[in-house]
């Protein structure tokens, strides 16, 4: 079983000059900008198509963005890059999270049993941008566990539009027989490329997943099938959540 370490997302508050006459003039274009995108070469290309050059990194934000393939970041846009393109900017990186990227599995193909497991998982945030279905998922994991959880998005046969089922293999880390006290809620970001799969300019899509039934503010050991429907537009862009999720992130595979 693949062993991985958990990472903690670093979040920092931006310090904004309030315009007092004694303050140095603030030329920052935008504070606390959040976006998802891909790392290409030595630059970050946001799903909106903007080019971000990291010229500063807050000391509270650990790691190297350039070592990732896809990431969700929070940054301050400082200025347009001198001599750069119209959509190219210098930024201060305040926080980042790695994004797991996986292809959507097609129906009718041989899919390994471990990828079909439907242990409970919840989608907290879901949006489409950059040609991807993006989500932040959460699931129970045993405290201090080193087990990597597996997720996949599988296309299902559908009479209308496109239907996808999110699967989750917890490798035995599931709530049962009153063992809920052994678990913490962990999660991570994931992206699934969709632009090559859906050729239409507009299409109905549905995403389904299995999660625990809620009891008041808690959860029970019973599960239920949840789903959400929406319209995919090839030329559309849906903004990401306004801030990175601050819970402990488990690496997912």
C-alpha positions as CSV (number, residue, x, y, z in Angstrom):
1,X,0.0,0.0,0.0
2,X,1.4,3.4,-0.9
3,X,2.5,5.3,2.2
4,X,2.3,9.1,2.1
5,X,2.6,11.9,4.5
6,X,-0.1,14.4,5.2
7,X,0.4,18.1,4.6
8,X,-1.0,21.1,6.3
9,X,-2.2,23.9,4.1
10,X,-0.8,27.3,5.1
11,X,-3.1,30.2,5.3
12,X,-2.1,33.8,6.0
13,X,-4.0,37.0,6.2
14,X,-3.1,39.8,3.8
15,X,-2.0,43.1,5.4
16,X,-3.6,46.0,3.7
17,X,-2.5,49.6,4.0
18,X,-5.6,51.6,5.0
19,X,-4.5,54.8,3.1
20,X,-3.0,56.8,6.0
21,X,-0.9,59.6,4.8
22,X,2.1,58.1,6.6
23,X,1.8,54.8,4.7
24,X,3.7,54.1,1.5
25,X,1.3,54.0,-1.5
26,X,0.0,50.5,-2.1
27,X,0.2,49.5,-5.7
28,X,-1.0,45.9,-5.3
29,X,-3.6,45.1,-8.0
30,X,-5.5,42.5,-6.0
31,X,-5.3,40.9,-2.6
32,X,-6.3,37.3,-1.7
33,X,-6.8,36.1,-5.3
34,X,-7.7,32.4,-5.3
35,X,-7.5,30.3,-8.4
36,X,-6.7,26.8,-9.6
37,X,-4.3,26.2,-12.5
38,X,-1.4,24.3,-14.0
39,X,2.4,24.7,-13.6
40,X,4.0,25.0,-17.0
41,X,7.7,25.5,-17.1
42,X,8.5,28.1,-14.5
43,X,5.1,29.8,-14.5
44,X,1.7,29.2,-13.1
45,X,-1.2,29.4,-15.7
46,X,-4.5,30.0,-14.0
47,X,-7.7,28.4,-15.3
48,X,-8.8,31.9,-16.4
49,X,-5.7,31.9,-18.7
50,X,-3.6,34.4,-16.7
51,X,0.1,33.9,-16.3
52,X,1.4,34.3,-12.7
53,X,5.1,34.7,-12.0
54,X,5.9,34.1,-8.3
55,X,8.3,36.9,-7.3
56,X,7.6,36.7,-3.6
57,X,6.5,33.9,-1.3
58,X,5.1,34.5,2.2
59,X,7.4,32.8,4.8
60,X,4.4,31.0,6.3
61,X,3.8,29.2,2.9
62,X,6.1,26.2,2.7
63,X,6.9,24.3,-0.4
64,X,7.8,25.0,-4.0
65,X,4.9,25.7,-6.4
66,X,7.1,24.8,-9.4
67,X,7.4,21.2,-8.3
68,X,3.6,20.7,-8.7
69,X,1.7,19.9,-11.9
70,X,-1.6,21.4,-10.8
71,X,-2.4,23.5,-7.7
72,X,-4.9,25.7,-6.0
73,X,-3.3,28.9,-4.8
74,X,-4.0,32.1,-2.9
75,X,-1.9,35.1,-4.0
76,X,-1.6,38.9,-4.1
77,X,-1.3,40.2,-7.6
78,X,1.4,42.8,-7.3
79,X,1.7,44.3,-10.8
80,X,1.7,43.5,-14.5
81,X,5.0,41.8,-15.5
82,X,7.3,44.4,-17.1
83,X,7.8,43.4,-20.7
84,X,5.3,40.5,-20.3
85,X,2.1,39.7,-22.0
86,X,-1.2,41.6,-21.4
87,X,-2.3,38.8,-19.1
88,X,1.0,38.2,-17.3
89,X,1.4,39.3,-13.6
90,X,4.0,39.2,-10.8
91,X,2.4,37.8,-7.6
92,X,3.1,37.1,-4.0
93,X,2.3,33.5,-3.1
94,X,0.4,33.3,0.2
95,X,-0.9,29.7,0.2
96,X,-1.0,26.6,-2.0
97,X,-2.4,23.1,-2.1
98,X,-1.5,20.3,-4.4
99,X,-4.3,19.0,-6.7
100,X,-4.6,15.4,-7.7
101,X,-5.3,15.1,-11.4
102,X,-6.8,11.9,-12.8
103,X,-8.4,10.9,-16.1
104,X,-12.1,10.0,-16.1
105,X,-12.6,6.3,-16.4
106,X,-14.9,5.2,-19.3
107,X,-17.8,2.7,-19.1
108,X,-17.4,-0.6,-20.7
109,X,-13.6,-0.8,-20.1
110,X,-11.8,-3.1,-17.7
111,X,-11.6,-1.2,-14.4
112,X,-9.7,-2.7,-11.5
113,X,-11.9,-3.7,-8.5
114,X,-10.0,-1.4,-6.2
115,X,-11.1,1.6,-8.3
116,X,-14.8,0.6,-8.1
117,X,-15.0,0.7,-4.3
118,X,-17.6,3.1,-3.1
119,X,-16.6,3.9,0.5
120,X,-18.3,7.0,1.8
121,X,-16.9,10.3,0.5
122,X,-18.4,13.8,0.4
123,X,-17.9,16.6,-2.2
124,X,-17.8,19.9,-0.3
125,X,-17.0,22.2,-3.3
126,X,-17.5,21.4,-7.0
127,X,-16.9,23.6,-10.0
128,X,-15.7,23.5,-13.6
129,X,-12.8,25.5,-14.9
130,X,-9.9,25.2,-17.2
131,X,-11.4,22.2,-18.9
132,X,-11.6,20.2,-15.6
133,X,-14.2,19.1,-13.2
134,X,-12.7,20.3,-9.9
135,X,-13.7,19.4,-6.4
136,X,-12.7,19.5,-2.8
137,X,-13.6,16.1,-1.2
138,X,-13.7,15.0,2.4
139,X,-13.7,11.6,4.0
140,X,-13.0,10.0,7.5
141,X,-9.5,8.9,8.0
142,X,-7.9,7.4,11.1
143,X,-6.0,9.9,13.2
144,X,-2.2,9.8,12.3
145,X,-2.8,7.3,9.6
146,X,-0.3,7.1,6.7
147,X,-2.8,5.4,4.4
148,X,-3.4,7.1,1.0
149,X,-7.1,7.0,0.0
150,X,-7.9,6.4,-3.7
151,X,-10.6,8.3,-5.6
152,X,-11.7,8.0,-9.2
153,X,-14.5,9.5,-11.4
154,X,-16.2,7.0,-13.6
155,X,-18.5,7.8,-16.4
156,X,-21.8,5.9,-16.3
157,X,-24.3,5.0,-19.0
158,X,-26.8,7.8,-19.3
159,X,-29.9,8.4,-21.4
160,X,-29.5,12.1,-21.2
161,X,-26.3,14.1,-20.9
162,X,-23.3,12.8,-19.0
163,X,-23.4,11.0,-15.6
164,X,-20.3,10.4,-13.5
165,X,-19.9,8.5,-10.2
166,X,-17.2,9.5,-7.7
167,X,-15.6,6.3,-6.2
168,X,-13.5,6.1,-3.0
169,X,-11.3,3.3,-1.7
170,X,-10.6,3.9,2.0
171,X,-8.5,0.7,2.3
172,X,-10.5,-0.3,5.4
173,X,-10.6,3.1,7.0
174,X,-14.4,3.3,7.3
175,X,-16.7,4.1,10.2
176,X,-18.4,1.0,11.6
177,X,-19.3,-0.7,14.9
178,X,-19.1,2.5,16.9
179,X,-15.4,3.3,16.1
180,X,-16.1,6.9,15.0
181,X,-13.9,8.3,17.8
182,X,-10.9,6.8,15.9
183,X,-11.4,9.1,12.9
184,X,-10.8,12.7,11.9
185,X,-12.2,14.4,8.8
186,X,-9.5,14.7,6.0
187,X,-9.7,15.5,2.4
188,X,-8.0,17.0,-0.7
189,X,-8.4,18.7,-4.1
190,X,-8.9,16.8,-7.3
191,X,-9.3,17.6,-11.0
192,X,-10.7,15.5,-13.8
193,X,-10.2,16.7,-17.4
194,X,-13.5,16.9,-19.3
195,X,-13.0,19.0,-22.4
196,X,-11.9,16.2,-24.6
197,X,-14.7,13.9,-23.4
198,X,-17.5,16.4,-24.0
199,X,-17.4,17.7,-27.5
200,X,-20.7,19.7,-27.3
201,X,-20.6,23.4,-26.6
202,X,-23.2,22.8,-23.9
203,X,-24.2,19.6,-22.1
204,X,-26.1,18.4,-19.0
205,X,-23.9,16.7,-16.5
206,X,-24.7,14.8,-13.3
207,X,-22.2,13.8,-10.6
208,X,-23.1,11.2,-7.9
209,X,-21.3,10.0,-4.8
210,X,-22.0,7.9,-1.6
211,X,-21.9,9.6,1.8
212,X,-23.1,9.0,5.3
213,X,-26.6,10.1,6.3
214,X,-26.6,13.1,8.6
215,X,-28.1,13.1,12.1
216,X,-28.3,16.6,13.4
217,X,-24.8,18.0,13.2
218,X,-23.2,14.6,13.0
219,X,-23.2,11.5,10.7
220,X,-24.6,8.0,11.1
221,X,-23.2,4.7,9.8
222,X,-25.9,4.5,7.2
223,X,-25.1,5.8,3.7
224,X,-27.0,7.4,0.9
225,X,-26.5,8.3,-2.7
226,X,-26.1,12.0,-3.3
227,X,-26.0,13.9,-6.6
228,X,-25.9,17.2,-8.3
229,X,-26.8,18.3,-11.8
230,X,-25.6,21.3,-13.8
231,X,-24.8,22.6,-17.3
232,X,-21.4,22.3,-18.7
233,X,-20.5,25.1,-21.1
234,X,-17.3,24.8,-23.1
235,X,-16.6,28.5,-23.2
236,X,-17.7,29.2,-19.6
237,X,-15.7,29.8,-16.5
238,X,-16.9,29.1,-13.0
239,X,-14.8,30.7,-10.2
240,X,-13.3,28.7,-7.5
241,X,-14.2,29.0,-3.8
242,X,-13.0,32.2,-2.2
243,X,-10.5,30.6,0.1
244,X,-8.5,27.5,0.5
245,X,-9.9,24.9,2.9
246,X,-7.9,25.0,6.1
247,X,-8.5,21.5,7.3
248,X,-5.7,18.9,7.3
249,X,-5.2,17.6,3.8
250,X,-4.6,13.9,3.1
251,X,-2.7,13.1,-0.1
252,X,-5.1,11.2,-2.3
253,X,-4.2,8.9,-5.2
